Amino acid sequence: MIPFRNSWPYDITGNDVFVQECPFCKASNVLLPLKPADVVSLYDGARKILLVFPCCHSRVRIVDADPDYLLANRPLRTENPISD
């Protein structure tokens, strides 16, 4: 099972990839230095990308992706949104 705490939602608009909020500094609408083709190449996990957030220069390795979420090699979330 993929750990939800290691995932972060992203959006593609035109040729831009962005996140609604940076998981590190909480800046909003952050344009990522990725192209949509880079994200698609991650879908099978065949490639890994070092992502440097331009807002705070925090780094994370992206190891997989799907059409909604990027999957990192370390936790990006601190809390669990689903509680029992």
N, C-alpha and C positions, 0 to 999 in steps of 0.2 A: 504494500500500500504506500502511495506517495504521501509524504508528510506535508500536511496543509501549511504548517508554519514555514516551510521552505518555498512556498509559492507566492507570487505577486501578480495581480491582474494588470493587463496592458491593453492598449487600443492601437489600431492602425487606422490612420486617416490619410488617404492619398499615399504619398511615399514617406510618411512620418510614422514613427513608432513612439508612443508616449505612455506614461503612467499618470494616473490621476493625482498620486501623492508619492513622494519619495519615502521609502521605508526607513531611511536613516535620519534625514533632517526635516521631514514632513513638508517640504516645499510642494506646491501644487502645480499640476499640469507640466510635468517635466518631460521635455523632448529628449529621447534617448539617442545615443550615437549608433543606432542600428537602422538598417534598411529592412523592409518587409521580407525580402529574400533571405536575409540573415536569420530571421525568426523562423521562417518556413524550413530552413535547413536544419533547425534544431528539433523539429517535430519527431524524428525517430531517435533522437539522442545520439546520433552518429558524430556530432560535432559539439564542442564546448566553446563558449565565448566568455572572455573576461569583459565584464560590463563595468564601466566607470561612470557613475552618475555625475552629470555636469554641474549640478547644483552644489554638491558638497564634496565631490571627489572620492566618495566611498566606493569601494570595489567589491564585486561579487562575481563568482564564476557561475554562468548560466549553463546548466547541464542538459536541460530538456525544455520543451515547450509544447503547448497545444494552442488551439485558436483563442483561448481566453487567458491563460496563465503562463508565466515564465517560472521555471523551477530552478532554484539555486542550490548550491552545494552546502549552504548553511541556513539557519533560520533567519527569516526576514520579519516574522511576526512574533510578538512577545506574549500575547494573550490568545486564548482559545475562544473563538466566537461562539462555539457550540458548547453549552454547559448542560450537564445532566441534572 
